[in-house]
C-alpha cells in the first residue's frame, strides 16, 4: 500500500473504530484502494490495532429489577419538593 492509501485507512479507522474489516474494505474502495480483508487486517495489526470482541454481559434479573425499582422509589420520595410563594421546602 502506498503512504496515501495508508492515510486513508487510518482516517477510516478513526472515523469508526468499531467497523468490521469487510465494511472497512468497502469504504476504502471509494478511495480506489483495492485490498483483501486479510491484508487489511494485517496492516491494521502493524498499526497496533488488534480486534477484540465485546464482553457478554448478563441481562438484568428479576431481583436486580426489584432492587432498582426500590432504589428509584426511595430517591423519588426523598427528593419531593414543595413550592410555596417562592420558598423551597424539602
Backbone as a printed PyTorch tensor [residue, N CA C, xyz], in Angstrom:
tensor([[[  0.8430,  -1.1830,   0.0000],
         [  0.0000,   0.0000,   0.0000],
         [  0.8800,   1.2340,   0.0000]],

        [[  0.4100,   2.2410,  -0.6820],
         [  1.1470,   3.4990,  -0.7250],
         [  0.8980,   4.2760,   0.5690]],

        [[  1.7480,   5.2470,   0.8760],
         [  1.5160,   6.0630,   2.0740],
         [  0.1610,   6.7770,   2.0470]],

        [[ -0.2670,   7.1660,   0.8630],
         [ -1.5560,   7.8480,   0.7430],
         [ -2.7060,   6.8930,   1.1050]],

        [[ -2.6110,   5.6620,   0.6290],
         [ -3.6340,   4.6770,   0.9480],
         [ -3.6290,   4.3420,   2.4390]],

        [[ -2.4570,   4.3120,   3.0420],
         [ -2.3690,   4.0720,   4.4790],
         [ -3.0280,   5.2040,   5.2670]],

        [[ -2.8720,   6.4400,   4.7800],
         [ -3.5370,   7.5760,   5.4300],
         [ -5.0500,   7.4340,   5.3340]],

        [[ -5.5480,   7.0120,   4.1620],
         [ -6.9860,   6.8020,   4.0050],
         [ -7.4750,   5.7210,   4.9780]],

        [[ -6.6800,   4.6790,   5.1280],
         [ -7.0210,   3.6120,   6.0560],
         [ -7.0750,   4.1430,   7.4910]],

        [[ -6.0910,   4.9250,   7.8700],
         [ -6.0280,   5.4810,   9.2170],
         [ -7.2040,   6.4190,   9.4840]],

        [[ -7.5540,   7.2330,   8.4880],
         [ -8.6950,   8.1520,   8.6330],
         [ -9.9920,   7.3660,   8.7810]],

        [[-10.1500,   6.3190,   7.9810],
         [-11.3610,   5.4990,   8.0510],
         [-11.4860,   4.8250,   9.4110]],

        [[-10.3820,   4.3960,   9.9850],
         [-10.3950,   3.7550,  11.3050],
         [-10.7630,   4.7630,  12.3790]],

        [[-10.2310,   5.9620,  12.2870],
         [-10.5320,   6.9760,  13.3040],
         [-11.9940,   7.4000,  13.2640]],

        [[-12.5820,   7.4060,  12.0790],
         [-13.9970,   7.7790,  11.9570],
         [-14.9020,   6.7920,  12.6630]],

        [[-14.6190,   5.5200,  12.4950],
         [-15.4560,   4.4900,  13.1230],
         [-14.5870,   3.3070,  13.5280]],

        [[-14.0740,   3.3330,  14.7490],
         [-13.1480,   2.2890,  15.1830],
         [-13.7770,   0.9150,  15.3650]],

        [[-15.0900,   0.8160,  15.4000],
         [-15.7240,  -0.4830,  15.6060],
         [-16.1590,  -1.1390,  14.3030]],

        [[-15.8200,  -0.5420,  13.1860],
         [-16.2410,  -1.0680,  11.8890],
         [-15.5280,  -2.3750,  11.5730]],

        [[-16.2480,  -3.3120,  10.9640],
         [-15.6610,  -4.6050,  10.6110],
         [-14.7040,  -4.4410,   9.4280]],

        [[-13.8470,  -5.4330,   9.2310],
         [-12.8720,  -5.3510,   8.1430],
         [-13.5730,  -5.3710,   6.7840]],

        [[-14.6950,  -6.0700,   6.6870],
         [-15.4380,  -6.1070,   5.4220],
         [-15.9980,  -4.7230,   5.0920]],

        [[-16.6230,  -4.0750,   6.0740],
         [-17.1760,  -2.7390,   5.8410],
         [-16.0640,  -1.7190,   5.5880]],

        [[-14.9430,  -1.8950,   6.2640],
         [-13.8040,  -1.0140,   6.0620],
         [-13.2560,  -1.1640,   4.6460]],

        [[-13.2250,  -2.3880,   4.1610],
         [-12.7670,  -2.6510,   2.7960],
         [-13.6800,  -1.9480,   1.7950]],

        [[-14.9930,  -2.0070,   2.0100],
         [-15.9490,  -1.3490,   1.1140],
         [-15.7690,   0.1640,   1.1370]],

        [[-15.4880,   0.7060,   2.3140],
         [-15.2720,   2.1560,   2.4140],
         [-13.9930,   2.5710,   1.6950]],

        [[-12.9530,   1.7500,   1.7670],
         [-11.6900,   2.0780,   1.1160],
         [-11.7890,   1.9920,  -0.4010]],

        [[-12.7510,   1.2200,  -0.9020],
         [-12.9270,   1.1500,  -2.3530],
         [-13.3170,   2.5050,  -2.9320]],

        [[-13.9430,   3.3530,  -2.1190],
         [-14.2940,   4.7040,  -2.5680],
         [-13.0440,   5.5120,  -2.9020]],

        [[-11.9380,   5.1740,  -2.2250],
         [-10.6670,   5.8750,  -2.4540],
         [ -9.7680,   5.1020,  -3.4030]],

        [[-10.3350,   4.1960,  -4.1950],
         [ -9.5950,   3.3720,  -5.1560],
         [ -8.5180,   2.5250,  -4.4910]],

        [[ -8.8080,   2.0330,  -3.2990],
         [ -7.9020,   1.1280,  -2.6030],
         [ -8.5280,  -0.2580,  -2.6840]],

        [[ -7.9690,  -1.1130,  -3.5250],
         [ -8.4670,  -2.4760,  -3.6730],
         [ -7.5640,  -3.3910,  -2.8620]],

        [[ -8.0890,  -3.8810,  -1.7440],
         [ -7.2840,  -4.6580,  -0.8110],
         [ -8.1360,  -5.7910,  -0.2490]],

        [[ -7.5260,  -6.9280,  -0.0060],
         [ -8.2370,  -8.0560,   0.5840],
         [ -8.4240,  -7.8570,   2.0760]],

        [[ -9.4080,  -8.5650,   2.6310],
         [ -9.7030,  -8.3950,   4.0540],
         [ -8.5620,  -8.8740,   4.9350]],

        [[ -7.9300,  -9.9860,   4.5670],
         [ -6.8240, -10.4900,   5.3940],
         [ -5.6250,  -9.5420,   5.3310]],

        [[ -5.3760,  -8.9650,   4.1580],
         [ -4.2960,  -7.9820,   4.0260],
         [ -4.6210,  -6.7460,   4.8430]],

        [[ -5.8740,  -6.3320,   4.8030],
         [ -6.3140,  -5.1710,   5.5780],
         [ -6.1050,  -5.4180,   7.0700]],

        [[ -6.4900,  -6.5960,   7.5460],
         [ -6.3000,  -6.9170,   8.9620],
         [ -4.8150,  -6.9520,   9.3250]],

        [[ -3.9760,  -7.4150,   8.3980],
         [ -2.5340,  -7.4460,   8.6470],
         [ -1.9850,  -6.0270,   8.7940]],

        [[ -2.4340,  -5.0980,   7.9340],
         [ -1.9980,  -3.7030,   8.0450],
         [ -2.4930,  -3.0790,   9.3440]],

        [[ -3.7240,  -3.4010,   9.7420],
         [ -4.2580,  -2.8680,  10.9950],
         [ -3.4440,  -3.3730,  12.1800]],

        [[ -3.0330,  -4.6380,  12.1050],
         [ -2.2160,  -5.2010,  13.1790],
         [ -0.8580,  -4.5100,  13.2400]],

        [[ -0.2740,  -4.2010,  12.0570],
         [  1.0050,  -3.4870,  12.0190],
         [  0.8760,  -2.0790,  12.5970]],

        [[ -0.3210,  -1.4860,  12.4610],
         [ -0.5750,  -0.1460,  13.0080],
         [ -0.8000,  -0.1820,  14.5110]],

        [[ -0.8470,  -1.3900,  15.0820],
         [ -1.0410,  -1.5150,  16.5170],
         [ -2.4890,  -1.6960,  16.9220]],

        [[ -3.3630,  -1.9470,  15.9670],
         [ -4.7760,  -2.1410,  16.2610],
         [ -5.0830,  -3.6280,  16.2640]],

        [[ -5.6730,  -4.0960,  17.3390],
         [ -5.9800,  -5.5050,  17.4800],
         [ -7.4860,  -5.6480,  17.6450]],

        [[ -8.0680,  -6.6150,  16.9660],
         [ -9.5180,  -6.7880,  17.0710],
         [ -9.8740,  -7.5100,  18.3630]],

        [[-10.9760,  -7.0820,  18.9310],
         [-11.4790,  -7.6910,  20.1600],
         [-12.9910,  -7.7520,  20.0810]],

        [[-13.5530,  -8.7210,  20.7770],
         [-14.9980,  -8.8280,  20.8850],
         [-15.4360,  -8.1980,  22.2030]],

        [[-16.5960,  -7.5900,  22.2030],
         [-17.1440,  -7.0360,  23.4370],
         [-17.5130,  -8.1760,  24.3800]],

        [[-17.3380,  -7.9330,  25.6590],
         [-17.6660,  -8.9490,  26.6580],
         [-19.1750,  -9.1540,  26.7160]],

        [[-19.5930, -10.3980,  26.8740],
         [-21.0100, -10.7050,  27.0220],
         [-21.4130, -10.4030,  28.4620]],

        [[-22.4260,  -9.5780,  28.6100],
         [-22.8750,  -9.1940,  29.9460],
         [-24.2600,  -9.7700,  30.1900]],

        [[-24.5220, -10.2450,  31.3900],
         [-25.8380, -10.8230,  31.6730],
         [-26.9110,  -9.7440,  31.7080]],

        [[-28.1190, -10.1260,  31.3460],
         [-29.2490,  -9.2170,  31.4180],
         [-29.6630,  -9.0380,  32.8750]],

        [[-30.5060,  -8.0490,  33.1270],
         [-30.9870,  -7.8350,  34.4820],
         [-31.9010,  -8.9870,  34.8990]],

        [[-31.6840,  -9.4580,  36.1070],
         [-32.5560, -10.4930,  36.6350],
         [-33.7520,  -9.8230,  37.3040]],

        [[-34.7360, -10.6150,  37.6870],
         [-35.9100, -10.0390,  38.3520],
         [-35.5130,  -9.4350,  39.7020]],

        [[-34.5260, -10.0090,  40.3500],
         [-34.0310,  -9.4480,  41.6260],
         [-33.4110,  -8.0700,  41.3950]],

        [[-32.6030,  -7.9380,  40.3340],
         [-31.9890,  -6.6480,  40.0190],
         [-33.0490,  -5.5990,  39.7210]],

        [[-34.0790,  -5.9760,  38.9700],
         [-35.1620,  -5.0430,  38.6420],
         [-35.8570,  -4.5550,  39.9000]],

        [[-36.1290,  -5.4800,  40.8080],
         [-36.8010,  -5.1170,  42.0550],
         [-35.9340,  -4.1690,  42.8790]],

        [[-34.6400,  -4.4440,  42.9630],
         [-33.7330,  -3.5710,  43.7150],
         [-33.6480,  -2.1830,  43.0830]],

        [[-33.6030,  -2.1170,  41.7650],
         [-33.5370,  -0.8160,  41.0880],
         [-34.8140,  -0.0220,  41.2920]],

        [[-35.9480,  -0.7010,  41.2260],
         [-37.2310,  -0.0310,  41.4360],
         [-37.3360,   0.4890,  42.8640]],

        [[-36.9080,  -0.3090,  43.8440],
         [-36.9310,   0.1270,  45.2430],
         [-36.0300,   1.3420,  45.4370]],

        [[-34.8610,   1.3220,  44.8320],
         [-33.9410,   2.4570,  44.9360],
         [-34.5540,   3.7110,  44.3090]],

        [[-35.1490,   3.5710,  43.1090],
         [-35.7490,   4.7210,  42.4350],
         [-36.8980,   5.3030,  43.2470]],

        [[-37.7210,   4.4430,  43.8210],
         [-38.8280,   4.9240,  44.6540],
         [-38.3140,   5.6500,  45.8840]],

        [[-37.2590,   5.1260,  46.4910],
         [-36.6710,   5.7540,  47.6760],
         [-36.1270,   7.1430,  47.3390]],

        [[-35.4410,   7.2580,  46.2200],
         [-34.8680,   8.5380,  45.8050],
         [-35.9740,   9.5420,  45.4770]],

        [[-37.0300,   9.0820,  44.8190],
         [-38.1460,   9.9710,  44.4800],
         [-38.8340,  10.4930,  45.7310]],

        [[-38.9830,   9.6570,  46.7530],
         [-39.6100,  10.0870,  48.0000],
         [-38.7550,  11.1150,  48.7260]],

        [[-37.4420,  10.9550,  48.6760],
         [-36.5340,  11.8630,  49.3710],
         [-36.4460,  13.2140,  48.6810]],

        [[-36.6200,  13.2430,  47.3720],
         [-36.4450,  14.4800,  46.6210],
         [-37.7660,  15.1640,  46.2900]],

        [[-38.7510,  15.0260,  47.1260],
         [-40.0190,  15.6940,  46.9050],
         [-39.8470,  17.1700,  47.2470]],

        [[-40.2450,  18.0320,  46.3400],
         [-40.0750,  19.4690,  46.5220],
         [-41.4500,  20.1200,  46.5040]],

        [[-41.7020,  21.0060,  47.4720],
         [-42.9630,  21.7360,  47.5410],
         [-42.6420,  23.2160,  47.3810]],

        [[-43.2850,  23.8610,  46.4170],
         [-43.0740,  25.2910,  46.1920],
         [-44.2380,  26.0720,  46.8010]],

        [[-43.8850,  26.9940,  47.7120],
         [-44.9170,  27.8320,  48.3290],
         [-44.3740,  29.2620,  48.3300]],

        [[-44.9880,  30.1140,  47.5690],
         [-44.6460,  31.5320,  47.4700],
         [-43.1400,  31.7750,  47.3890]],

        [[-42.5140,  31.1870,  46.4230],
         [-41.0970,  31.3360,  46.0740],
         [-40.1210,  30.8330,  47.1180]],

        [[-40.5740,  30.0970,  48.1080],
         [-39.6840,  29.4370,  49.0460],
         [-39.7020,  27.9360,  48.7500]],

        [[-38.5870,  27.2940,  48.9570],
         [-38.4980,  25.8640,  48.7140],
         [-38.3960,  25.1420,  50.0490]],

        [[-39.3340,  24.2380,  50.2780],
         [-39.3270,  23.4200,  51.4880],
         [-39.0840,  21.9720,  51.0790]],

        [[-38.2120,  21.3190,  51.7650],
         [-37.9580,  19.8980,  51.4730],
         [-38.3490,  19.0590,  52.6530]]])
